[in-house]
Structures are given as C-alpha cells and as structure tokens.
Amino acid sequence: MYFYVLTILISFVLTFLFKNLIYNMIIETKFLKQNYKGQSIPIGMGIIFPVVLISSLAFLHLFYPTTSISLLFSFGVSTMALLGIIDDLLGNRNTTGLKGHIGQLFKFKLTTGGLKALMGGVVSIFVSLSFSNNFPMLILNGLIIALFTNLINLLDLRPGRALKFFLFYATIIFIFFICENSYLLIIITIIVLVYFPMDIKAVAMMGDVGSNSLGFVLGFFTAFHFGYIYKLTILIFLVFIHLFSERFSITNFIENNKFLKYLDNLGR
C-alpha cells in the first residue's frame, strides 16, 4: 500500500515540475508546428513521458529495488520516444501512411516514418523476447506492441483524442488485469492526467514522441498480461484499424458518428 502511495506522490510531483520546465524549454527553442486549425503551438511535450517515468523509477529505487521488468519497460518507452522525436524534428509529409513508408523502404529509401516502422518493429520484438515462450507468441506480442505504438499516432490528430483512448484502455487494464507491474502503468497514467489539460485545450501537442511512448505502454501491457485469445482478438482489431486508416480517414469516421463525435469534442 505504501509503495503505491509513494508511487503516486512521486509521479504527481515530478510531472508538475517537468511539465512547466519542458513547456518553457520548447517555447524558448521555438519548436512550433501548426495544428489542425492552422495555429502554431509547441510540439514535443510527449518527452515528458520517458523523462518522468525514469525519474520516478529512480526515486522509487531509493526505497524499493528496481525490477528487470521496469528496466525493460523504461527501455521500450524511451526508445519509442527517441524514434518519435526524430520524426517530430526531421519528418515531412511527402510520404504518408504506414504503407507509404514501408513502400519507400522496399525502394531502399529511408524516411523518418520508415525508420519508426523498422526500428519500432525491432524494439517490439526485442522487448517481447523476455516474456514470449515460443516463436508464434513472440510474433504475436511483437505485432501487438508495434501496432499499438502506431495506433496512438493515428489517433493523435485532434486535441485530447489519443489521450482519451489511452485513459479508456488503461482503465480496462486496471479493472481486469491488475498485477504487480501496475505501478508502471500508474506512473504513465498520472503523467497523462496532469498533461491532459494542455493537450485538450490545444496549448501544446505531445507529438510522435508522446504518441509512440503511450502506444508502447498499451502494447506492452496487452502483450505481457493478456491471455492468448484476448491478444489474438486485439491483434485482429489493430490490423483492421490500420487497414481502414490506409483507405479512409479516422477523423471523418468519428465526425460522422454522433456518439464518437460527442466523446471526441468533450472537454475542448
């Protein structure tokens, strides 16, 4: 009990501290991009996720030993964040969609999106090695992590949308799959909750560095804790969403559904 109280307290304090520091740093460096309304706002606030996660675990280690799973989790979040910030800094929109970036790879041309797809897949497989009992399960777990990482990126086209999905899915995990590693998800969820007002009010964008991090978190917990049937069902859903996004606009789909549109606009 004390461990979870300490986890929550440390995460809250560090998030409030780093939120302002990172925001001011981005403002000073003028790292701005236009959002869907054409407004230039700071991008890259998602760097707060790996920063606070690792800082929180460092403080917790003073009282409780760090586990191998927390180190593996931190590696995954940080690496996916690195791939995301590269895309935020160097990416362009000449090539779009997962299909387009992979197509460029087959032509031996590397885009920032292609680098994300390639290394995101490698990182997903690498992380899955530690808890996959056989080769088919390794591929299943790796695909889930990789596709979840990109899913949050697909959703992060309107203020708050990706974070709402993250909180919804994280709540499901907390209710049905509570486990000894839940403190890792608690840390990330607290960061999301503290950062959420900035995102929903379009004060800043978390960028690919943030969406990649959060996508990895959901993929990791799904692959690590869910049963085979659940994972297979979720993989089918992820594949469907990605195929759908290659041909249609997820934003248009949401706009044409009254319930989803209501949820999407809630809080803006």
QUIPE-V798277 format. One record per pair of residues at least 6 apart in sequence whose C-alpha atoms are under 7 Angstrom apart, sorted by the first residue. I is the first residue (numbers start at 1). GAP is how many residues later the second one is. D is the distance in whole Angstrom. If there is no record, write none. Layout:
i,gap,d
I,GAP,D
I,GAP,D
This chain:
i,gap,d
4,179,7
7,180,7
8,179,7
10,46,6
11,45,6
11,176,6
11,179,7
12,178,6
14,38,6
15,37,6
15,176,6
15,179,7
18,30,7
19,29,7
22,23,7
23,22,7
26,16,6
27,15,6
31,11,6
31,12,6
32,8,6
32,9,5
32,10,4
32,11,6
33,7,5
33,8,6
33,9,6
33,10,6
34,6,4
34,7,6
41,162,7
41,163,6
42,162,5
42,163,6
43,161,6
43,162,5
43,163,6
43,164,6
44,161,6
44,162,5
44,163,5
44,165,6
45,159,7
45,160,6
45,161,4
45,162,7
45,165,7
46,160,4
46,161,6
46,163,5
46,164,4
47,34,7
47,162,6
47,163,6
49,139,7
49,142,7
49,161,7
49,164,7
50,27,6
50,28,5
53,134,6
53,135,7
54,20,7
72,55,7
76,47,7
76,51,7
77,136,5
77,139,6
77,140,7
80,40,7
80,132,6
80,133,6
81,128,4
81,129,7
81,131,6
81,132,5
82,127,7
83,33,6
84,124,4
84,125,4
84,128,6
85,123,6
85,124,5
86,26,7
87,25,5
87,26,7
87,121,7
88,119,6
88,120,6
90,22,7
91,21,5
95,6,6
97,149,6
101,10,7
101,12,6
101,13,5
102,12,6
104,6,7
105,9,6
120,26,6
121,21,7
121,25,6
124,18,5
124,21,6
124,22,6
125,13,7
125,17,5
128,10,6
128,13,6
128,14,6
129,9,6
131,93,7
132,6,5
141,82,5
144,75,6
144,79,7
144,91,6
145,71,6
145,74,4
145,75,6
145,78,7
147,91,6
148,67,5
148,68,6
148,70,7
148,71,5
149,63,5
149,66,4
149,67,5
149,70,7
150,62,7
150,65,7
151,64,7
152,10,6
152,59,5
152,60,7
152,63,5
153,55,6
153,58,5
153,59,7
155,6,6
155,7,5
156,6,5
156,55,7
159,40,5
159,41,5
159,42,7
159,43,6
160,36,7
160,39,6
160,40,4
161,103,6
177,48,7
198,6,6
199,6,6
200,67,7
200,68,6
201,67,6
222,9,7
223,8,7
254,6,5
254,7,5
255,6,5
